[in-house]
Amino acid sequence: MRVVLGKMGWVLGRDKGFWESCNIIKEFKRRHVDRALRLRDRGIEDEKRRCILVYELANETTDREELTSQLLNVFFAGRDTPAVALTNLFWLLARHPDVWRKCGEEVRALKKEDLGFEMVKGLRLTLKALRFLPPVPTQARTCLQSTTLPIGGGPAGTQPISVQRGDTISMPFFSLHRSSQQFPGPEVFRP
């Protein structure tokens, strides 16, 4: 309800249980942030930690609040999004056996020892299916400072537009992915 109300969320009052839950999660993340910063400050290079997000972030900033916020963002985004993406993908493939067959051919051509992030990024059909039913249909962000964006204003959306601190910007990915200006025949599933 707070998301729906946006700036008017204050009318709901304070929910003690909600804020207590938020503090428990933040404290859990802060422990990991503090550990990463201690290792960074001591200059410890540990091969085991070279690809762990919190350590990589600690190389970019020492701001505990920034690090905690970034980790929380990944934590929440990493839970439902893959489940929704896979559900949508399998739902579409079940209704398009020709595409399912092509995906199978693409995957069968791979060797087990080649399995890795770069290889997965290179899958042509499997990942491109996400345009049709994006796992995150819309995204919103609140402006932290007033600024002028170079485009987005005017009737055609090509003129500058002013945004004020506290404004909410919404990005409708589902609508973008169904735009005939961006994709020819956007209602057709063609990964």
N, C-alpha and C positions, 0 to 999 in steps of 0.2 A: 504494500500500500504506500510505503514511503517513496518508492520508485515512481509510482503512478502520480503521486502528488508533487514530486519534484521539490521546488522551492517552498511549497506549502506544506511539506511533510511535518513541520513543527506543530501543526494542529493536532497531530496524533499524541503529542506529549512524549514523555520519556518512558521507555519500556525497560525497567530495571533488569529483567532477565536477558534481554537482547544485549545490553551493554556489558553485562557480566560475561556472557558467552564470547563477545568480541574480545574482551580483555584476556580470557583464557587462551584464545587462539593467538593473540598478539604476543603474549608472554612466551608461548611455545616457540614462536618464530624468533623472538628476541634472543632466546638462548642460542639458537643456531647462528644468528647474526653476530652476537658477541663472540662466539667461538671463531667464526670466520675472520673477524677483525683482529682477534688476538693472534691467530696464525699469521695473518697478513703483517701485523706490526712486528712480529718476531722474524719475518722474512723466511718462514718455513716453506720450502718447496716439497710438496708431497705428491708423488706420481698418482696416488690413488684419488686425489682430490682435483686433478687438473680439469675435469669437465663438470664439476658440480656447480650449479648456478649460483649459489650463495657466495662461493669463493670468487667466481668470476665477477659478480657484482661488487664484491668488496674491493676488487682492483680498480673499480670505476669511481666509487664514492665511499666515504667513511661515515656518512650521515645515517645513523641507526634508523630513523623514521623512514627515510627513503628506501633503505634496504628492506625493512620489514614490509613496507607497502608493496614493493615490487614482488616479494615472495608471496604475499597474500594474493596478489593479482594472479600469479602463476598457479597457485594452489587452487583457487576457485575456478579459474578458466580451464584447468587441466582435468576436471572431474567429469562434468556433464558433456562437454564439447566432443570428446572422442566417442562417447557412447552414442550421442545423437548423430554424429557423422557416419559411424559404422551402421547404425540402424537405417539411416536414409540411403546409404550406399547399397546395402543388401536389399532393401525394399525396391529400389530402382532396378538393380540387376535381376531380381526375381521377375520383374515385369518386362525385361528386355533380354531375352535369352541370347540374341545375337551379340550383344555387348558383353554378356557374361562369358560367352565362348572366347571372344577376343581377349578379355582380361585373363582368362585361364591360359591362353596361349602365351601371353606376355609373361605371366608368372612362371609357367612351366619352363620357359627358356632360361630362367635364372639358376645359378648354382648356389647351394647352401652357404658355401664359404664367402660368397659375394654379398650376403645379407648385411646391410649397413644403412646408415642415414642417407648417404649420397645415392645409393642404389634405389632406395625407396623414393627419393625425390625425382628420380629419372623415370618412374613408371608413368607412361603417357596416359593411358586410359583410366586407371584406377583413381588417381588423384583429381583428374579433371572432371570427374563425375560430381564433385562437390559444388560446382557452380549451380547446378539445377536446384538443389535443396541445401543451401548453406547451413552448417551446424549452428552458426550464430546469425540469425536473420536480421538483427539490428544491434547497434551498439550506441551508447550514449556516453558523452564525456562532459564534465563541467569545466568551464574556463576558469583558470586560476588567476588570470590577469586580463585586463582589457587590451585588445589589439585589433588590427585590421587584417583580414585574410585577403590574399590577392585576387581570388575568384570566389564566386558563390552568390554574389548579389546581382540585382537587376533581373529583368524578365527572362533573359537567356542564361542567367547564372554565370556570366562571364566577367562581371564587374566586381570591384572590391566590395567587401562587406565588413561592417564593424561588428565585433562581438564584445560584450561587456563581461567583466568579472562576475562569475555566478551564473552566466547564461549556460544553458545545456545545449550541446550540439548532438544531434542524432544522425547516425549514418545507417540508412536502410539498405543493407546488403541484399536482402531478398529482392527488393524493388530494382536495385541496380542490376542484379543478375538476370532480371526479367525485362530489361530495357532493350527494345529493338535498336536503339541508337548504339548500344554497346555490343550486342550479340545478334547476329541475324537469326531469325526464327527462334526467339528465346524460350518459347513454350515447348520446343522439341528437345527431348533428351538425346544429346549428341556429344558424348564426352570426347 
